[in-house]
Amino acid sequence: MRPDQAPADHDDLDPKDWPATRAQAHRMLDDMLDYIQNVRERPVWQPIPDVARNGMRQPLPRRPTPLAEVHAEFLSEVLPYGTGNVHPGFMGWVHGGGSVAGMLGEMLAAGLNANLGGRDHMPIEVEKQILRWLGPLFGMPEGAGGLFVTGSSMANFMAILVARTAALGADVRRRGLAGAPLVAYASAAVHGCVRRGMEMSGLGFEALRAIPVDRDWRMDIEALGAAIRADRAAGLRPFLVVGTAGTVDTGAIDPLEAIADLARAEGLWFHVDGAYGALARLAPGLAPRLAGIERADSLALDFHKWGQVPYDAGYLLVRDGALQQRTFAAPAVYLGREARGLAAGSPWPCDFGPDLSRGFRALKAWFTLKVYGTDHLGAVIEQTCVLAQYLKARVEASPELELMAPVNLNIVCFRLRGADPDALNRSVVERLQVAGLAAPSTTTLHGRLVIRAAIVNHRTQPRDIDTLIEAVLAHAGNPNTA
Ligand SMILES: Cc1ncc(COP(=O)(O)O)c(C=O)c1O
């Protein structure tokens, strides 16, 4: 191209008709608000009909489709077939219910389209503010590192990497493990992502010792001590212990204080997986049960669970931010730092984790924390535990049901008695889900399949517990009840 032949302006992606787009955007927002406002009128979940599933399989859209048409397709083919976790009857797995303020924050973040990998801009200050709030809440000093990540699977994995640096020095990044016989410890009830983190970090899952749990599903501290001693005697190198604040199956809280003492005495990194339980710190009635969490070297938690922030919004806190930086920071010539201008503000978030480009997850969390306030969020968390106690009481009052684990926080494991209880309870859960009445999930405790209700959603009320119990009881002695 000759320099005197400047190309013509091209057709960019902004609306051609701003007023029409604005009206359509308002309709889309209204529809979504209607969806949330009227959530109770719909089934908790419904299976995806073949026509919707197949209808999604379309060729790459080379030609444009009007926004209103795409939205209409979303309304009819996508919206009705979500996971259901916005619904108060959803009690499966450990899913948060989201919130309107969080949703709006997410929308604004998308409009701003900020990249929080680095550089000097206000969105990074918002993310730093979350650290200024969270750090003191969890006893972390000035200089602690904090970073939004996808979820606690990622946060736990990153914590293993930071602990690995603490044990072997940053040289591990150059040399790899080089045969260092590192071993880590977690309770047998730890979330599977910790084992995967061991695999991904090159340590291998065999180097994760599954410490037995007591009758309350809490790590047995004597067994932990014995395992550490045995490994040292075998010439291995203990480096990390993971305590869980709210296990995924039963909501058990490991004896964090005792683990912290032992970790300190043995010179181990103390990581807490507080994926959903950590935010119980916001609830005055529950906070004392997390005593010891403030001594963690690192902590994983999710705002998208009990924090009611829309997915995804995981978080990693590390007491020694400089160590976290030494674990991840990787210089690149085009990412040079300056004292002034857009390239100022070093260190950048990308120096504290594996992601370079990062979205503005912090904004939806910032909106949620500010709009509701942590007192209200804490009260909601406490209320889910009250509902769990109510569910427990209803289970115990029903001779057809048996409680299968202690109710520590907001998770209730129970099942219908019957001839083949595993098959019966599996089919009951499936039927409840398909009928759209309630959505608990299942887990296996001591080899027995149980119905697991994890009450996480701020919208769940006592009547939703009644619906669950009555729907389960409708199957008592009659596994074929629809
Ligand atoms: C205790 C615990 N740890 C880790 C995770 C994984 O978190 P995420 O799904 O955010 O990756 C979960 C998920 O439920 C959990 O309950």
The ligand as an SDF file (V2000), in Angstrom:
LIG
                    3D

 16 16  0  0  0  0  0  0  0  0999 V2000
  -13.9990  -27.4700   50.1230 C   0  0  0  0  0  0  0  0  0  0  0  0
  -13.9100  -27.1660   48.6520 C   0  0  0  0  0  0  0  0  0  0  0  0
  -12.7050  -26.9830   48.1040 N   0  0  0  0  0  0  0  0  0  0  0  0
  -12.5600  -26.6990   46.7970 C   0  0  0  0  0  0  0  0  0  0  0  0
  -13.6530  -26.6020   45.9720 C   0  0  0  0  0  0  0  0  0  0  0  0
  -13.4550  -26.2840   44.5330 C   0  0  0  0  0  0  0  0  0  0  0  0
  -13.8540  -24.9600   44.3220 O   0  0  0  0  0  0  0  0  0  0  0  0
  -14.1860  -24.4020   42.8730 P   0  0  0  0  0  0  0  0  0  0  0  0
  -15.3810  -25.1850   42.4170 O   0  0  0  0  0  0  0  0  0  0  0  0
  -14.4780  -22.9630   43.1050 O   0  0  0  0  0  0  0  0  0  0  0  0
  -13.0060  -24.6270   42.0220 O   0  0  0  0  0  0  0  0  0  0  0  0
  -14.9340  -26.7990   46.4980 C   0  0  0  0  0  0  0  0  0  0  0  0
  -16.1260  -26.7460   45.6470 C   0  0  0  0  0  0  0  0  0  0  0  0
  -17.2290  -26.9910   46.0500 O   0  0  0  0  0  0  0  0  0  0  0  0
  -15.0650  -27.0680   47.8810 C   0  0  0  0  0  0  0  0  0  0  0  0
  -16.2640  -27.2320   48.4520 O   0  0  0  0  0  0  0  0  0  0  0  0
  1  2  1  0
  2  3  1  0
  2 15  2  0
  3  4  2  0
  4  5  1  0
  5  6  1  0
  5 12  2  0
  6  7  1  0
  7  8  1  0
  8  9  2  0
  8 10  1  0
  8 11  1  0
 12 13  1  0
 12 15  1  0
 13 14  2  0
 15 16  1  0
M  END
$$$$
